[in-house]
Amino acid sequence: MPLDTASYEIPVARSAGDLREAVAGWRKDGLSVALVPTMGALHAGHISLVDLAREKVDRVIVSIFVNPTQFAPNEDFSAYPRTEAEDVGKLEGKADLIFAPNAADMYPEGFSTTVSLTGVTESLEGTFRPTHFAGVATVVAKLILRALPDIAIFGEKDWQQLMVIRRMVADLDIPVKILGGPIMREADGLAMSSRNVYLTPEERKAAGQLNVILRETADAVAKGTPISKATAEGGKRILALGFDKLDYLEVRDAASLAAFQGDKPEGSARILVAAKIGRTRLIDNMPV
Ligand code: PAF
């Protein structure tokens, strides 16, 4: 399939071959390349990653692929917003190439390989979405190996995902530098997410308080409150806001995501939360 240059202002590669050809052309000219993997439904958080990429390299690829293998059967794969034309519009003047393959191109018949990690995937999101990180690691490995960029950039909002990808790239000797981009927040501090569109106005109001409780819980831990006491208190406050279910509110080692012995943080710590309100599951995190 030739590169699609007719649909949008930015050329779109729909197959690995087209993507590789475009990248090979840039490489011949000695240009550096970044990949920003996304599932589309782009918001200012994604755009900040693209802007970060632009500062670092000569050419920026944004991939748009709603990856079926990272959704469990009971999750929102079919409802996940798909807004390709709008997404590409938002990338004009920012990205040099869109990579938007279809599922049959990424996972042709007979596809049998999964990249799965132990350790860093085994708690937090891994407890509640046990197949999620194998889906993420597999698709991210494929996207990176297809584009072979110098750097790949991921949002810190999915902090555990970022740690999983760093681990995978190190373990498999994949020659790419992984960068994290800071969480972008709405005026009330709600972490930007493609899933925020699911929130009703009332849920949206409560959701805006999640980051406040996260910050106050992190501050309490930093000032010496035992982790278990601070997170139990924070958890109660989240449920009192109207959240239906708290999956976790935990303070963990920022890189390994291991729990701290002794109920107090050591070295670099991060507080992470996942909670459900209505049909929307929100996650957020910040340094302690
Ligand atoms: O963070 C996301 O949007 C997805 O998990 C990713 C990294 C694009 C893989 O599908």
Residues whose N, C-alpha, C, O or C-beta is under 5 A from the ligand:
A	BS01	PAF	P37 T38 M39 F65 N67 V136 V139
